[in-house]
Amino acid sequence: RKLPLTMRKTNLSRLLARRVDGIFLSDFEQGEIGPDLFRHACLMGLEGLVSKHKYRPYRAGRSPHWIKVKNRKHPAMNRVMDSV
């Protein structure tokens, strides 16, 4: 948990070297792809995206280094709105 995300992902890729089919490690997406990536996530029906600072260690709970962007059309948003 104390290592930066980049190193944690490197360690995880080593652990998954002989992984079971269907388990994979996603690559880092960098640059100005955020809006397009989010639009495609919404088109796929995903709940949203989480952006993480790749040089930060893991911290439990809320953090300014992890940003959640939610798909307002996803059913999970309806559950949030219903509970208010």
N, CA, C and O atoms as a Maestro MAE file, in Angstrom:
{
 s_m_m2io_version
 :::
 2.0.0
}

f_m_ct {
 s_m_title
 :::
 protein
 m_atom[336] {
  # First column is atom index #
  i_m_mmod_type
  r_m_x_coord
  r_m_y_coord
  r_m_z_coord
  i_m_residue_number
  s_m_chain_name
  s_m_pdb_residue_name
  s_m_pdb_atom_name
  i_m_atomic_number
  :::
  1 25 0.807 -1.202 0.000 1 A "ARG " " N  " 7
  2 3 0.000 0.000 0.000 1 A "ARG " " CA " 6
  3 2 0.846 1.260 0.000 1 A "ARG " " C  " 6
  4 15 0.392 2.304 -0.467 1 A "ARG " " O  " 8
  5 25 2.048 1.187 0.505 2 A "LYS " " N  " 7
  6 3 2.890 2.380 0.602 2 A "LYS " " CA " 6
  7 2 3.576 2.722 -0.722 2 A "LYS " " C  " 6
  8 15 4.079 3.833 -0.893 2 A "LYS " " O  " 8
  9 25 3.596 1.775 -1.652 3 A "LEU " " N  " 7
  10 3 4.252 2.016 -2.943 3 A "LEU " " CA " 6
  11 2 3.349 2.844 -3.857 3 A "LEU " " C  " 6
  12 15 2.126 2.811 -3.719 3 A "LEU " " O  " 8
  13 25 3.949 3.585 -4.790 4 A "PRO " " N  " 7
  14 3 3.140 4.305 -5.773 4 A "PRO " " CA " 6
  15 2 2.348 3.324 -6.643 4 A "PRO " " C  " 6
  16 15 2.722 2.160 -6.781 4 A "PRO " " O  " 8
  17 25 1.263 3.806 -7.219 5 A "LEU " " N  " 7
  18 3 0.410 2.978 -8.070 5 A "LEU " " CA " 6
  19 2 1.205 2.290 -9.172 5 A "LEU " " C  " 6
  20 15 0.952 1.124 -9.475 5 A "LEU " " O  " 8
  21 25 2.160 2.988 -9.777 6 A "THR " " N  " 7
  22 3 2.952 2.386 -10.859 6 A "THR " " CA " 6
  23 2 3.674 1.130 -10.383 6 A "THR " " C  " 6
  24 15 3.696 0.121 -11.088 6 A "THR " " O  " 8
  25 25 4.258 1.186 -9.205 7 A "MET " " N  " 7
  26 3 4.985 0.022 -8.678 7 A "MET " " CA " 6
  27 2 4.020 -1.078 -8.240 7 A "MET " " C  " 6
  28 15 4.315 -2.260 -8.417 7 A "MET " " O  " 8
  29 25 2.881 -0.708 -7.674 8 A "ARG " " N  " 7
  30 3 1.894 -1.725 -7.285 8 A "ARG " " CA " 6
  31 2 1.396 -2.475 -8.514 8 A "ARG " " C  " 6
  32 15 1.212 -3.692 -8.471 8 A "ARG " " O  " 8
  33 25 1.175 -1.741 -9.624 9 A "LYS " " N  " 7
  34 3 0.719 -2.406 -10.846 9 A "LYS " " CA " 6
  35 2 1.806 -3.307 -11.427 9 A "LYS " " C  " 6
  36 15 1.501 -4.372 -11.962 9 A "LYS " " O  " 8
  37 25 3.057 -2.898 -11.330 10 A "THR " " N  " 7
  38 3 4.168 -3.738 -11.794 10 A "THR " " CA " 6
  39 2 4.215 -5.029 -10.988 10 A "THR " " C  " 6
  40 15 4.357 -6.114 -11.552 10 A "THR " " O  " 8
  41 25 4.095 -4.913 -9.677 11 A "ASN " " N  " 7
  42 3 4.097 -6.108 -8.817 11 A "ASN " " CA " 6
  43 2 2.908 -7.009 -9.130 11 A "ASN " " C  " 6
  44 15 3.044 -8.232 -9.174 11 A "ASN " " O  " 8
  45 25 1.755 -6.408 -9.344 12 A "LEU " " N  " 7
  46 3 0.565 -7.194 -9.663 12 A "LEU " " CA " 6
  47 2 0.729 -7.915 -11.004 12 A "LEU " " C  " 6
  48 15 0.306 -9.063 -11.143 12 A "LEU " " O  " 8
  49 25 1.335 -7.257 -11.982 13 A "SER " " N  " 7
  50 3 1.526 -7.920 -13.274 13 A "SER " " CA " 6
  51 2 2.442 -9.132 -13.140 13 A "SER " " C  " 6
  52 15 2.259 -10.125 -13.844 13 A "SER " " O  " 8
  53 25 3.419 -9.061 -12.251 14 A "ARG " " N  " 7
  54 3 4.285 -10.225 -11.987 14 A "ARG " " CA " 6
  55 2 3.485 -11.363 -11.361 14 A "ARG " " C  " 6
  56 15 3.655 -12.528 -11.719 14 A "ARG " " O  " 8
  57 25 2.611 -11.009 -10.420 15 A "LEU " " N  " 7
  58 3 1.781 -12.031 -9.779 15 A "LEU " " CA " 6
  59 2 0.814 -12.678 -10.770 15 A "LEU " " C  " 6
  60 15 0.487 -13.858 -10.651 15 A "LEU " " O  " 8
  61 25 0.364 -11.897 -11.741 16 A "LEU " " N  " 7
  62 3 -0.605 -12.411 -12.711 16 A "LEU " " CA " 6
  63 2 0.044 -12.980 -13.969 16 A "LEU " " C  " 6
  64 15 -0.645 -13.242 -14.955 16 A "LEU " " O  " 8
  65 25 1.361 -13.174 -13.947 17 A "ALA " " N  " 7
  66 3 2.070 -13.666 -15.133 17 A "ALA " " CA " 6
  67 2 1.484 -14.993 -15.622 17 A "ALA " " C  " 6
  68 15 1.404 -15.225 -16.829 17 A "ALA " " O  " 8
  69 25 1.079 -15.851 -14.709 18 A "ARG " " N  " 7
  70 3 0.439 -17.118 -15.070 18 A "ARG " " CA " 6
  71 2 -1.030 -17.064 -14.680 18 A "ARG " " C  " 6
  72 15 -1.556 -17.969 -14.030 18 A "ARG " " O  " 8
  73 25 -1.667 -15.996 -15.087 19 A "ARG " " N  " 7
  74 3 -3.049 -15.737 -14.669 19 A "ARG " " CA " 6
  75 2 -4.062 -16.642 -15.356 19 A "ARG " " C  " 6
  76 15 -3.809 -17.244 -16.400 19 A "ARG " " O  " 8
  77 25 -5.186 -16.701 -14.729 20 A "VAL " " N  " 7
  78 3 -6.324 -17.433 -15.267 20 A "VAL " " CA " 6
  79 2 -6.940 -16.593 -16.390 20 A "VAL " " C  " 6
  80 15 -6.927 -15.364 -16.329 20 A "VAL " " O  " 8
  81 25 -7.478 -17.261 -17.412 21 A "ASP " " N  " 7
  82 3 -8.142 -16.522 -18.481 21 A "ASP " " CA " 6
  83 2 -9.230 -15.627 -17.905 21 A "ASP " " C  " 6
  84 15 -9.959 -16.021 -16.994 21 A "ASP " " O  " 8
  85 25 -9.326 -14.439 -18.439 22 A "GLY " " N  " 7
  86 3 -10.363 -13.505 -18.003 22 A "GLY " " CA " 6
  87 2 -9.879 -12.501 -16.977 22 A "GLY " " C  " 6
  88 15 -10.584 -11.530 -16.703 22 A "GLY " " O  " 8
  89 25 -8.700 -12.697 -16.397 23 A "ILE " " N  " 7
  90 3 -8.143 -11.738 -15.453 23 A "ILE " " CA " 6
  91 2 -6.993 -11.030 -16.151 23 A "ILE " " C  " 6
  92 15 -6.064 -11.663 -16.652 23 A "ILE " " O  " 8
  93 25 -7.075 -9.697 -16.175 24 A "PHE " " N  " 7
  94 3 -6.011 -8.948 -16.824 24 A "PHE " " CA " 6
  95 2 -5.779 -7.637 -16.088 24 A "PHE " " C  " 6
  96 15 -6.621 -7.186 -15.313 24 A "PHE " " O  " 8
  97 25 -4.657 -7.052 -16.336 25 A "LEU " " N  " 7
  98 3 -4.277 -5.782 -15.733 25 A "LEU " " CA " 6
  99 2 -4.407 -4.703 -16.802 25 A "LEU " " C  " 6
  100 15 -3.790 -4.806 -17.862 25 A "LEU " " O  " 8
  101 25 -5.189 -3.688 -16.538 26 A "SER " " N  " 7
  102 3 -5.370 -2.635 -17.534 26 A "SER " " CA " 6
  103 2 -4.155 -1.710 -17.560 26 A "SER " " C  " 6
  104 15 -3.482 -1.507 -16.550 26 A "SER " " O  " 8
  105 25 -3.901 -1.168 -18.722 27 A "ASP " " N  " 7
  106 3 -2.786 -0.245 -18.901 27 A "ASP " " CA " 6
  107 2 -3.144 1.135 -18.362 27 A "ASP " " C  " 6
  108 15 -4.316 1.456 -18.169 27 A "ASP " " O  " 8
  109 25 -2.122 1.940 -18.126 28 A "PHE " " N  " 7
  110 3 -2.349 3.336 -17.782 28 A "PHE " " CA " 6
  111 2 -2.784 4.063 -19.042 28 A "PHE " " C  " 6
  112 15 -2.219 3.848 -20.115 28 A "PHE " " O  " 8
  113 25 -3.764 4.902 -18.918 29 A "GLU " " N  " 7
  114 3 -4.190 5.762 -20.013 29 A "GLU " " CA " 6
  115 2 -3.777 7.170 -19.629 29 A "GLU " " C  " 6
  116 15 -4.155 7.665 -18.568 29 A "GLU " " O  " 8
  117 25 -3.005 7.815 -20.487 30 A "GLN " " N  " 7
  118 3 -2.474 9.129 -20.153 30 A "GLN " " CA " 6
  119 2 -2.837 10.140 -21.225 30 A "GLN " " C  " 6
  120 15 -3.167 9.784 -22.356 30 A "GLN " " O  " 8
  121 25 -2.769 11.384 -20.853 31 A "GLY " " N  " 7
  122 3 -2.964 12.454 -21.820 31 A "GLY " " CA " 6
  123 2 -4.373 12.984 -21.830 31 A "GLY " " C  " 6
  124 15 -5.090 12.901 -20.832 31 A "GLY " " O  " 8
  125 25 -4.764 13.523 -22.951 32 A "GLU " " N  " 7
  126 3 -6.045 14.212 -23.092 32 A "GLU " " CA " 6
  127 2 -7.161 13.276 -23.568 32 A "GLU " " C  " 6
  128 15 -8.001 13.677 -24.374 32 A "GLU " " O  " 8
  129 25 -7.175 12.053 -23.083 33 A "ILE " " N  " 7
  130 3 -8.196 11.106 -23.525 33 A "ILE " " CA " 6
  131 2 -9.385 11.045 -22.590 33 A "ILE " " C  " 6
  132 15 -10.363 10.358 -22.882 33 A "ILE " " O  " 8
  133 25 -9.321 11.747 -21.475 34 A "GLY " " N  " 7
  134 3 -10.351 11.668 -20.450 34 A "GLY " " CA " 6
  135 2 -11.774 11.793 -20.951 34 A "GLY " " C  " 6
  136 15 -12.580 10.899 -20.693 34 A "GLY " " O  " 8
  137 25 -12.130 12.876 -21.667 35 A "PRO " " N  " 7
  138 3 -13.513 13.020 -22.127 35 A "PRO " " CA " 6
  139 2 -13.959 11.890 -23.059 35 A "PRO " " C  " 6
  140 15 -15.083 11.401 -22.945 35 A "PRO " " O  " 8
  141 25 -13.094 11.479 -23.969 36 A "ASP " " N  " 7
  142 3 -13.449 10.385 -24.883 36 A "ASP " " CA " 6
  143 2 -13.578 9.064 -24.135 36 A "ASP " " C  " 6
  144 15 -14.491 8.282 -24.400 36 A "ASP " " O  " 8
  145 25 -12.671 8.818 -23.207 37 A "LEU " " N  " 7
  146 3 -12.717 7.585 -22.424 37 A "LEU " " CA " 6
  147 2 -13.999 7.530 -21.593 37 A "LEU " " C  " 6
  148 15 -14.646 6.485 -21.512 37 A "LEU " " O  " 8
  149 25 -14.363 8.654 -20.978 38 A "PHE " " N  " 7
  150 3 -15.583 8.699 -20.178 38 A "PHE " " CA " 6
  151 2 -16.813 8.493 -21.056 38 A "PHE " " C  " 6
  152 15 -17.720 7.753 -20.675 38 A "PHE " " O  " 8
  153 25 -16.859 9.127 -22.215 39 A "ARG " " N  " 7
  154 3 -17.995 8.969 -23.133 39 A "ARG " " CA " 6
  155 2 -18.162 7.510 -23.528 39 A "ARG " " C  " 6
  156 15 -19.282 6.999 -23.551 39 A "ARG " " O  " 8
  157 25 -17.066 6.838 -23.839 40 A "HIS " " N  " 7
  158 3 -17.133 5.423 -24.221 40 A "HIS " " CA " 6
  159 2 -17.532 4.544 -23.034 40 A "HIS " " C  " 6
  160 15 -18.254 3.562 -23.206 40 A "HIS " " O  " 8
  161 25 -17.068 4.889 -21.839 41 A "ALA " " N  " 7
  162 3 -17.478 4.135 -20.650 41 A "ALA " " CA " 6
  163 2 -18.996 4.241 -20.468 41 A "ALA " " C  " 6
  164 15 -19.654 3.256 -20.132 41 A "ALA " " O  " 8
  165 25 -19.543 5.434 -20.690 42 A "CYS " " N  " 7
  166 3 -20.998 5.617 -20.577 42 A "CYS " " CA " 6
  167 2 -21.732 4.834 -21.659 42 A "CYS " " C  " 6
  168 15 -22.765 4.219 -21.392 42 A "CYS " " O  " 8
  169 25 -21.201 4.856 -22.881 43 A "LEU " " N  " 7
  170 3 -21.821 4.102 -23.973 43 A "LEU " " CA " 6
  171 2 -21.815 2.598 -23.690 43 A "LEU " " C  " 6
  172 15 -22.706 1.873 -24.132 43 A "LEU " " O  " 8
  173 25 -20.806 2.139 -22.953 44 A "MET " " N  " 7
  174 3 -20.720 0.721 -22.589 44 A "MET " " CA " 6
  175 2 -21.623 0.398 -21.401 44 A "MET " " C  " 6
  176 15 -21.750 -0.766 -21.021 44 A "MET " " O  " 8
  177 25 -22.249 1.413 -20.814 45 A "GLY " " N  " 7
  178 3 -23.133 1.194 -19.674 45 A "GLY " " CA " 6
  179 2 -22.408 1.070 -18.347 45 A "GLY " " C  " 6
  180 15 -22.967 0.556 -17.378 45 A "GLY " " O  " 8
  181 25 -21.167 1.536 -18.295 46 A "LEU " " N  " 7
  182 3 -20.408 1.462 -17.048 46 A "LEU " " CA " 6
  183 2 -20.876 2.537 -16.070 46 A "LEU " " C  " 6
  184 15 -21.454 3.549 -16.464 46 A "LEU " " O  " 8
  185 25 -20.616 2.295 -14.795 47 A "GLU " " N  " 7
  186 3 -21.046 3.230 -13.746 47 A "GLU " " CA " 6
  187 2 -20.247 4.528 -13.784 47 A "GLU " " C  " 6
  188 15 -20.756 5.579 -13.393 47 A "GLU " " O  " 8
  189 25 -19.024 4.465 -14.242 48 A "GLY " " N  " 7
  190 3 -18.191 5.666 -14.314 48 A "GLY " " CA " 6
  191 2 -16.729 5.288 -14.369 48 A "GLY " " C  " 6
  192 15 -16.382 4.148 -14.679 48 A "GLY " " O  " 8
  193 25 -15.872 6.249 -14.065 49 A "LEU " " N  " 7
  194 3 -14.431 6.042 -14.081 49 A "LEU " " CA " 6
  195 2 -13.823 6.560 -12.784 49 A "LEU " " C  " 6
  196 15 -14.378 7.444 -12.130 49 A "LEU " " O  " 8
  197 25 -12.684 6.002 -12.426 50 A "VAL " " N  " 7
  198 3 -11.902 6.516 -11.317 50 A "VAL " " CA " 6
  199 2 -10.522 6.845 -11.870 50 A "VAL " " C  " 6
  200 15 -9.858 5.995 -12.462 50 A "VAL " " O  " 8
  201 25 -10.107 8.071 -11.671 51 A "SER " " N  " 7
  202 3 -8.776 8.511 -12.091 51 A "SER " " CA " 6
  203 2 -7.881 8.546 -10.864 51 A "SER " " C  " 6
  204 15 -8.254 9.066 -9.812 51 A "SER " " O  " 8
  205 25 -6.694 7.981 -11.023 52 A "LYS " " N  " 7
  206 3 -5.763 7.897 -9.896 52 A "LYS " " CA " 6
  207 2 -4.427 8.506 -10.295 52 A "LYS " " C  " 6
  208 15 -3.978 8.366 -11.433 52 A "LYS " " O  " 8
  209 25 -3.815 9.171 -9.360 53 A "HIS " " N  " 7
  210 3 -2.488 9.727 -9.598 53 A "HIS " " CA " 6
  211 2 -1.490 8.580 -9.526 53 A "HIS " " C  " 6
  212 15 -1.390 7.916 -8.494 53 A "HIS " " O  " 8
  213 25 -0.756 8.337 -10.596 54 A "LYS " " N  " 7
  214 3 0.063 7.126 -10.672 54 A "LYS " " CA " 6
  215 2 1.275 7.106 -9.754 54 A "LYS " " C  " 6
  216 15 1.855 6.041 -9.539 54 A "LYS " " O  " 8
  217 25 1.671 8.234 -9.213 55 A "TYR " " N  " 7
  218 3 2.839 8.243 -8.327 55 A "TYR " " CA " 6
  219 2 2.459 8.286 -6.852 55 A "TYR " " C  " 6
  220 15 3.336 8.424 -6.000 55 A "TYR " " O  " 8
  221 25 1.171 8.169 -6.530 56 A "ARG " " N  " 7
  222 3 0.721 8.237 -5.146 56 A "ARG " " CA " 6
  223 2 0.533 6.852 -4.543 56 A "ARG " " C  " 6
  224 15 0.150 5.918 -5.247 56 A "ARG " " O  " 8
  225 25 0.799 6.708 -3.237 57 A "PRO " " N  " 7
  226 3 0.517 5.435 -2.565 57 A "PRO " " CA " 6
  227 2 -0.978 5.278 -2.357 57 A "PRO " " C  " 6
  228 15 -1.746 6.227 -2.513 57 A "PRO " " O  " 8
  229 25 -1.376 4.075 -2.005 58 A "TYR " " N  " 7
  230 3 -2.783 3.802 -1.720 58 A "TYR " " CA " 6
  231 2 -3.153 4.423 -0.378 58 A "TYR " " C  " 6
  232 15 -2.395 4.335 0.588 58 A "TYR " " O  " 8
  233 25 -4.302 5.040 -0.327 59 A "ARG " " N  " 7
  234 3 -4.862 5.566 0.916 59 A "ARG " " CA " 6
  235 2 -6.320 5.159 0.985 59 A "ARG " " C  " 6
  236 15 -7.069 5.368 0.031 59 A "ARG " " O  " 8
  237 25 -6.732 4.576 2.111 60 A "ALA " " N  " 7
  238 3 -8.134 4.201 2.289 60 A "ALA " " CA " 6
  239 2 -8.975 5.462 2.427 60 A "ALA " " C  " 6
  240 15 -8.500 6.483 2.924 60 A "ALA " " O  " 8
  241 25 -10.210 5.387 1.992 61 A "GLY " " N  " 7
  242 3 -11.119 6.525 2.128 61 A "GLY " " CA " 6
  243 2 -10.957 7.535 1.003 61 A "GLY " " C  " 6
  244 15 -10.303 7.268 -0.005 61 A "GLY " " O  " 8
  245 25 -11.551 8.670 1.189 62 A "ARG " " N  " 7
  246 3 -11.504 9.722 0.169 62 A "ARG " " CA " 6
  247 2 -10.109 10.320 0.067 62 A "ARG " " C  " 6
  248 15 -9.376 10.408 1.052 62 A "ARG " " O  " 8
  249 25 -9.762 10.726 -1.140 63 A "SER " " N  " 7
  250 3 -8.447 11.298 -1.383 63 A "SER " " CA " 6
  251 2 -8.530 12.268 -2.554 63 A "SER " " C  " 6
  252 15 -9.264 12.013 -3.509 63 A "SER " " O  " 8
  253 25 -7.803 13.361 -2.503 64 A "PRO " " N  " 7
  254 3 -7.790 14.262 -3.649 64 A "PRO " " CA " 6
  255 2 -7.003 13.688 -4.832 64 A "PRO " " C  " 6
  256 15 -6.999 14.267 -5.919 64 A "PRO " " O  " 8
  257 25 -6.345 12.558 -4.616 65 A "HIS " " N  " 7
  258 3 -5.534 11.937 -5.671 65 A "HIS " " CA " 6
  259 2 -6.302 10.863 -6.443 65 A "HIS " " C  " 6
  260 15 -5.788 10.298 -7.408 65 A "HIS " " O  " 8
  261 25 -7.530 10.587 -6.014 66 A "TRP " " N  " 7
  262 3 -8.423 9.664 -6.715 66 A "TRP " " CA " 6
  263 2 -9.692 10.440 -7.017 66 A "TRP " " C  " 6
  264 15 -10.346 10.946 -6.105 66 A "TRP " " O  " 8
  265 25 -10.040 10.535 -8.281 67 A "ILE " " N  " 7
  266 3 -11.214 11.302 -8.672 67 A "ILE " " CA " 6
  267 2 -12.213 10.381 -9.348 67 A "ILE " " C  " 6
  268 15 -11.884 9.698 -10.318 67 A "ILE " " O  " 8
  269 25 -13.436 10.365 -8.830 68 A "LYS " " N  " 7
  270 3 -14.506 9.521 -9.361 68 A "LYS " " CA " 6
  271 2 -15.403 10.385 -10.252 68 A "LYS " " C  " 6
  272 15 -15.856 11.453 -9.839 68 A "LYS " " O  " 8
  273 25 -15.655 9.914 -11.478 69 A "VAL " " N  " 7
  274 3 -16.555 10.597 -12.403 69 A "VAL " " CA " 6
  275 2 -17.675 9.617 -12.720 69 A "VAL " " C  " 6
  276 15 -17.432 8.552 -13.287 69 A "VAL " " O  " 8
  277 25 -18.909 9.979 -12.353 70 A "LYS " " N  " 7
  278 3 -20.030 9.045 -12.464 70 A "LYS " " CA " 6
  279 2 -20.872 9.289 -13.708 70 A "LYS " " C  " 6
  280 15 -21.080 10.425 -14.133 70 A "LYS " " O  " 8
  281 25 -21.348 8.190 -14.274 71 A "ASN " " N  " 7
  282 3 -22.282 8.206 -15.398 71 A "ASN " " CA " 6
  283 2 -23.672 8.459 -14.819 71 A "ASN " " C  " 6
  284 15 -24.234 7.585 -14.159 71 A "ASN " " O  " 8
  285 25 -24.220 9.627 -15.056 72 A "ARG " " N  " 7
  286 3 -25.508 10.000 -14.460 72 A "ARG " " CA " 6
  287 2 -26.673 9.166 -14.995 72 A "ARG " " C  " 6
  288 15 -27.753 9.172 -14.404 72 A "ARG " " O  " 8
  289 25 -26.472 8.451 -16.103 73 A "LYS " " N  " 7
  290 3 -27.542 7.621 -16.664 73 A "LYS " " CA " 6
  291 2 -27.491 6.184 -16.158 73 A "LYS " " C  " 6
  292 15 -28.370 5.389 -16.494 73 A "LYS " " O  " 8
  293 25 -26.497 5.833 -15.368 74 A "HIS " " N  " 7
  294 3 -26.356 4.471 -14.843 74 A "HIS " " CA " 6
  295 2 -27.389 4.239 -13.735 74 A "HIS " " C  " 6
  296 15 -27.683 5.159 -12.971 74 A "HIS " " O  " 8
  297 25 -27.944 3.026 -13.636 75 A "PRO " " N  " 7
  298 3 -28.927 2.721 -12.579 75 A "PRO " " CA " 6
  299 2 -28.434 3.012 -11.163 75 A "PRO " " C  " 6
  300 15 -29.247 3.297 -10.284 75 A "PRO " " O  " 8
  301 25 -27.144 2.950 -10.923 76 A "ALA " " N  " 7
  302 3 -26.620 3.239 -9.592 76 A "ALA " " CA " 6
  303 2 -26.920 4.679 -9.189 76 A "ALA " " C  " 6
  304 15 -27.119 4.962 -8.007 76 A "ALA " " O  " 8
  305 25 -26.955 5.579 -10.146 77 A "MET " " N  " 7
  306 3 -27.272 6.975 -9.829 77 A "MET " " CA " 6
  307 2 -28.732 7.091 -9.376 77 A "MET " " C  " 6
  308 15 -29.043 7.909 -8.510 77 A "MET " " O  " 8
  309 25 -29.625 6.287 -9.949 78 A "ASN " " N  " 7
  310 3 -31.026 6.311 -9.518 78 A "ASN " " CA " 6
  311 2 -31.149 5.886 -8.065 78 A "ASN " " C  " 6
  312 15 -31.934 6.460 -7.309 78 A "ASN " " O  " 8
  313 25 -30.369 4.874 -7.670 79 A "ARG " " N  " 7
  314 3 -30.416 4.411 -6.274 79 A "ARG " " CA " 6
  315 2 -29.940 5.516 -5.330 79 A "ARG " " C  " 6
  316 15 -30.489 5.685 -4.241 79 A "ARG " " O  " 8
  317 25 -28.923 6.266 -5.750 80 A "VAL " " N  " 7
  318 3 -28.417 7.369 -4.927 80 A "VAL " " CA " 6
  319 2 -29.484 8.443 -4.809 80 A "VAL " " C  " 6
  320 15 -29.738 8.947 -3.714 80 A "VAL " " O  " 8
  321 25 -30.109 8.798 -5.917 81 A "MET " " N  " 7
  322 3 -31.128 9.846 -5.916 81 A "MET " " CA " 6
  323 2 -32.349 9.416 -5.111 81 A "MET " " C  " 6
  324 15 -32.964 10.247 -4.442 81 A "MET " " O  " 8
  325 25 -32.713 8.131 -5.162 82 A "ASP " " N  " 7
  326 3 -33.875 7.626 -4.415 82 A "ASP " " CA " 6
  327 2 -33.643 7.658 -2.900 82 A "ASP " " C  " 6
  328 15 -34.587 7.805 -2.124 82 A "ASP " " O  " 8
  329 25 -32.384 7.519 -2.491 83 A "SER " " N  " 7
  330 3 -32.094 7.450 -1.068 83 A "SER " " CA " 6
  331 2 -32.001 8.823 -0.404 83 A "SER " " C  " 6
  332 15 -31.913 8.915 0.820 83 A "SER " " O  " 8
  333 25 -32.021 9.885 -1.201 84 A "VAL " " N  " 7
  334 3 -31.904 11.253 -0.652 84 A "VAL " " CA " 6
  335 2 -33.240 11.742 -0.177 84 A "VAL " " C  " 6
  336 15 -33.347 12.865 0.315 84 A "VAL " " O  " 8
  :::
 }
 m_bond[335] {
  # First column is bond index #
  i_m_from
  i_m_to
  i_m_order
  :::
  1 1 2 1
  2 2 3 1
  3 3 4 2
  4 3 5 1
  5 5 6 1
  6 6 7 1
  7 7 8 2
  8 7 9 1
  9 9 10 1
  10 10 11 1
  11 11 12 2
  12 11 13 1
  13 13 14 1
  14 14 15 1
  15 15 16 2
  16 15 17 1
  17 17 18 1
  18 18 19 1
  19 19 20 2
  20 19 21 1
  21 21 22 1
  22 22 23 1
  23 23 24 2
  24 23 25 1
  25 25 26 1
  26 26 27 1
  27 27 28 2
  28 27 29 1
  29 29 30 1
  30 30 31 1
  31 31 32 2
  32 31 33 1
  33 33 34 1
  34 34 35 1
  35 35 36 2
  36 35 37 1
  37 37 38 1
  38 38 39 1
  39 39 40 2
  40 39 41 1
  41 41 42 1
  42 42 43 1
  43 43 44 2
  44 43 45 1
  45 45 46 1
  46 46 47 1
  47 47 48 2
  48 47 49 1
  49 49 50 1
  50 50 51 1
  51 51 52 2
  52 51 53 1
  53 53 54 1
  54 54 55 1
  55 55 56 2
  56 55 57 1
  57 57 58 1
  58 58 59 1
  59 59 60 2
  60 59 61 1
  61 61 62 1
  62 62 63 1
  63 63 64 2
  64 63 65 1
  65 65 66 1
  66 66 67 1
  67 67 68 2
  68 67 69 1
  69 69 70 1
  70 70 71 1
  71 71 72 2
  72 71 73 1
  73 73 74 1
  74 74 75 1
  75 75 76 2
  76 75 77 1
  77 77 78 1
  78 78 79 1
  79 79 80 2
  80 79 81 1
  81 81 82 1
  82 82 83 1
  83 83 84 2
  84 83 85 1
  85 85 86 1
  86 86 87 1
  87 87 88 2
  88 87 89 1
  89 89 90 1
  90 90 91 1
  91 91 92 2
  92 91 93 1
  93 93 94 1
  94 94 95 1
  95 95 96 2
  96 95 97 1
  97 97 98 1
  98 98 99 1
  99 99 100 2
  100 99 101 1
  101 101 102 1
  102 102 103 1
  103 103 104 2
  104 103 105 1
  105 105 106 1
  106 106 107 1
  107 107 108 2
  108 107 109 1
  109 109 110 1
  110 110 111 1
  111 111 112 2
  112 111 113 1
  113 113 114 1
  114 114 115 1
  115 115 116 2
  116 115 117 1
  117 117 118 1
  118 118 119 1
  119 119 120 2
  120 119 121 1
  121 121 122 1
  122 122 123 1
  123 123 124 2
  124 123 125 1
  125 125 126 1
  126 126 127 1
  127 127 128 2
  128 127 129 1
  129 129 130 1
  130 130 131 1
  131 131 132 2
  132 131 133 1
  133 133 134 1
  134 134 135 1
  135 135 136 2
  136 135 137 1
  137 137 138 1
  138 138 139 1
  139 139 140 2
  140 139 141 1
  141 141 142 1
  142 142 143 1
  143 143 144 2
  144 143 145 1
  145 145 146 1
  146 146 147 1
  147 147 148 2
  148 147 149 1
  149 149 150 1
  150 150 151 1
  151 151 152 2
  152 151 153 1
  153 153 154 1
  154 154 155 1
  155 155 156 2
  156 155 157 1
  157 157 158 1
  158 158 159 1
  159 159 160 2
  160 159 161 1
  161 161 162 1
  162 162 163 1
  163 163 164 2
  164 163 165 1
  165 165 166 1
  166 166 167 1
  167 167 168 2
  168 167 169 1
  169 169 170 1
  170 170 171 1
  171 171 172 2
  172 171 173 1
  173 173 174 1
  174 174 175 1
  175 175 176 2
  176 175 177 1
  177 177 178 1
  178 178 179 1
  179 179 180 2
  180 179 181 1
  181 181 182 1
  182 182 183 1
  183 183 184 2
  184 183 185 1
  185 185 186 1
  186 186 187 1
  187 187 188 2
  188 187 189 1
  189 189 190 1
  190 190 191 1
  191 191 192 2
  192 191 193 1
  193 193 194 1
  194 194 195 1
  195 195 196 2
  196 195 197 1
  197 197 198 1
  198 198 199 1
  199 199 200 2
  200 199 201 1
  201 201 202 1
  202 202 203 1
  203 203 204 2
  204 203 205 1
  205 205 206 1
  206 206 207 1
  207 207 208 2
  208 207 209 1
  209 209 210 1
  210 210 211 1
  211 211 212 2
  212 211 213 1
  213 213 214 1
  214 214 215 1
  215 215 216 2
  216 215 217 1
  217 217 218 1
  218 218 219 1
  219 219 220 2
  220 219 221 1
  221 221 222 1
  222 222 223 1
  223 223 224 2
  224 223 225 1
  225 225 226 1
  226 226 227 1
  227 227 228 2
  228 227 229 1
  229 229 230 1
  230 230 231 1
  231 231 232 2
  232 231 233 1
  233 233 234 1
  234 234 235 1
  235 235 236 2
  236 235 237 1
  237 237 238 1
  238 238 239 1
  239 239 240 2
  240 239 241 1
  241 241 242 1
  242 242 243 1
  243 243 244 2
  244 243 245 1
  245 245 246 1
  246 246 247 1
  247 247 248 2
  248 247 249 1
  249 249 250 1
  250 250 251 1
  251 251 252 2
  252 251 253 1
  253 253 254 1
  254 254 255 1
  255 255 256 2
  256 255 257 1
  257 257 258 1
  258 258 259 1
  259 259 260 2
  260 259 261 1
  261 261 262 1
  262 262 263 1
  263 263 264 2
  264 263 265 1
  265 265 266 1
  266 266 267 1
  267 267 268 2
  268 267 269 1
  269 269 270 1
  270 270 271 1
  271 271 272 2
  272 271 273 1
  273 273 274 1
  274 274 275 1
  275 275 276 2
  276 275 277 1
  277 277 278 1
  278 278 279 1
  279 279 280 2
  280 279 281 1
  281 281 282 1
  282 282 283 1
  283 283 284 2
  284 283 285 1
  285 285 286 1
  286 286 287 1
  287 287 288 2
  288 287 289 1
  289 289 290 1
  290 290 291 1
  291 291 292 2
  292 291 293 1
  293 293 294 1
  294 294 295 1
  295 295 296 2
  296 295 297 1
  297 297 298 1
  298 298 299 1
  299 299 300 2
  300 299 301 1
  301 301 302 1
  302 302 303 1
  303 303 304 2
  304 303 305 1
  305 305 306 1
  306 306 307 1
  307 307 308 2
  308 307 309 1
  309 309 310 1
  310 310 311 1
  311 311 312 2
  312 311 313 1
  313 313 314 1
  314 314 315 1
  315 315 316 2
  316 315 317 1
  317 317 318 1
  318 318 319 1
  319 319 320 2
  320 319 321 1
  321 321 322 1
  322 322 323 1
  323 323 324 2
  324 323 325 1
  325 325 326 1
  326 326 327 1
  327 327 328 2
  328 327 329 1
  329 329 330 1
  330 330 331 1
  331 331 332 2
  332 331 333 1
  333 333 334 1
  334 334 335 1
  335 335 336 2
  :::
 }
}
